[in-house]
Amino acid sequence: MTKHKTLFLTQRGLQHQQWAMEAAPPELDLIMRRGTDREELLALLADAEFLISERTGMIDAEMIAAAPKLRLIQRLGRQTWDIDLDAARNAGVAVCCLPNNGCIMVAEQMMLQMLGLLKRLREGMTVTAEGADWGIETKRGDEDTFAYNWSQRGGIGKLSGATVGILGFGEIGLELVEQLRGFHCTVLYHKRAQLPAAVEEQLRLEYATPQAIAEGSDIVCSLLPYQGPKEPIDAAYFARMKAGALFVHCGSGATVDEAAMLDALRSGHLAGAALDTYTYEPLRAGDPLVDAVQDPALNLILTPHTAAGGVTAGGRGRTQDYDNILALLAGRELQYRLV
């Protein structure tokens, strides 16, 4: 069988690399690299037929010129502003992107977290399920007969017009911005490398430091990657946040000081918090978070690391990474083609 040399560039950890390797079809001679230097990169491109780039990473005219056999650049994700599309077009190289379903679902989870906290969903469900006597006669409803807010709930907010700050802006952040668009929010973001001005304008984003996001946001959305043994979102960060703000987290585990978050929540400084990932997983009885979520007075939403969906992660979930390569080899139409 002819093997087609394929260079796979990623910024992700070893587990994700392994899953991608496991999913590769046998037709490919796959070379995986993370953080390779420029000289090696250009050498690897010399006889590559296919280039896969995961999420981000500059693909410029020099790289494309160094790959005379290149037939397809496949970007995994929708962030394509760092690919020189004109150079690819001039070289006759196809370029495709691939929306990441897992990232889309995580963004949806963050919308659920924000809306659930704003609407005090857990509290409302608990009160409704009590079936208590509120001193109001129960009547069949019609257009003039109803018992609006019969339990006298307060503190219910709205997402529309809020200032939302995103810490760690990657593929999930991009999907989240798209989903927030209809809510007319002001969106602040922070990432290690600021986006080009044209991209900020297109997405209607404003770059800000993490401190400015804490101080100016009604809702702070954490999508931070793992950053080492000390959690970057700590007591000092929560203290900087606006009184009455919300905190939602679908980033990597071990990036949030959970004890500090609970202190800010119990003190009333935070109006609500929602997490899908944790420093230690799975959560077990006796964990302070498990104890805290039993308290009906806390506006706290915890989910069991399911934001990306209910299917166990693994190599089978990465097979679509290679669909366009197989389509090109078979003479079929490419999906999500940009050039």
Buried (B, 14 or more C-beta within 10 A) or exposed (E): EEEBBBBBBBBBEEEBBBBBEEBBBEBBBBEBBBEBEEEEBBEBBEEBBBBBBBBBBEBEEBBBBBBEEBBBBBBBBBBBBBBBBEBBBEBEBBBBBBBBEBBBBBBBBBBBBBBBBBBBBBBBEEBEEEEEEEEEEEEEEEEEEEEEEBEEEEEEBEBEEBBBBBBBBBBBBBBBBEEBEEBEBBBBBBBEEEBEEEBBEEBEBBBBEBEBBBBBBBBBBBBBEEBEEEBBBBBEBBEBBBEEBBBBBBBBBBBBBBBBBBBBBBEEBBBBBBBBBBBEEEBEEEBEBEEBBEEEEBBBBBBEBEBBBEEEEEEEBBBEBBBBBEBBBEEEEBEBEBB
